[in-house]
């Protein structure tokens, strides 16, 4: 059986982009702004920060197949089926923020402990 035949195409329902590690107040405020939007999360994996946007690929068909399979983007071609979202429920996120409140709590813990201001 082909590896994707039972899948609901989770990999085609979002995209994530690596973002700069926030260091300044403005950069942390930008992340707060991202999280104020629907269907957006921010995660840290292997010390790298990512912005994730839940948004279905417009070429995903109702049967969860790719409508442009032969011309799909290279990132789709390179997607590793052995580590796909369908087979693995857990990710190696050291932090996952799905709301402004979660991020604010993180900022409070992080900067209260260090007793310094974000520049």
N, C-alpha and C positions, 0 to 999 in steps of 0.2 A: 504494500500500500504506500502510495506517495506520502511524504511527510506532511504535506499541507492539506490533505483531503478532509481531515476532521477539524481543521482549524477555522476559527471565526475571523481570521485575518487581523489579529491584534496589532501586528506591526504596521498595518495600513491605516490605523486609526489615530495616530499621533505622529509628531516628529519632535526631535530634541536637538538643540544646538548648543555647542559648548560656548560659554560666555566667560569673560574675564573674571578672575577671582576678585570679589569686591574688597577694596582696601580703604576707600574714602567714604565719607558720609553721603556724598552724591551717588556713589555706586551702590551703597546699601539702600538708599532711597529709590533708585531705579528698580531694584529687585522688589521692594515694597509695591511699587507701581505695577510691575508685572503681575504680582499676586493679587492685585485688586481686580483683575480681569477673570472672567469665567473661563473654565477649561484650561487653566494654566497652572503649572507647578514648577518648582525649582528643586533640583537635587544636586547633591555632591557625591561623586563617585571617584574613588582613587585620587582624592584631593582636587578634582576638576569640577567646576561648577557648570551646570547645564540648565537651560530653559526648555521646558517641555510644553508643547501645545497640543491638546487633544483636538484633533481635526481630521476627519476621515478623508482619505485620498479620493479625489473626485473620479478616479478610474476604477474604484472598487465596485464590482458588480454585486447584485443582490445575493448571488450564490457564494459570495466571499472570494471569488476569483478575480484575477487582475484583467482588466479590460484592455490593457496595452502590454501584455506580457512580453511579446517579442521586441517591443520598443521601450520597455520600462527603464527608469533611470539606473545608473550604475550602482547607486547605494542599495537599490532593491536587488540587483543582481548579486551583490556581495553580501547580502544579509545571510548570516550563518544560521541555518535551520537547527543545528544541534544546540544552540543557545537561545532559541527564539522565545518570545513571550508566552506562547501557548504551552510550551513544555516546562517552563520555569516561572513559578509565581513570585519568587523572591529575586530581588536585585541586590547588588552590593553597594547600596547607597549608605553613606555614613550620615547623611542628612536628607530628608525629604520634606519639603514645605508645600502644602496644598492650599494654604490660606495665609492671609496677612497676619492673622492672630498667631499662628504657629511661628511665623518668622519673627514677629515682634517679641515673642517669648524667648526665642533663640538669641536675639540681639540683647535682650535684657540680661540673660544668663551670661552670655559671652563678655559683655562689656562691663557688667557690674563686678565680675570676678577680677578683671584686669585693672579696674579702677582707672581707666583712661578714656579720653574722648576719642571718637572717630574724627580724624582730621578732615 
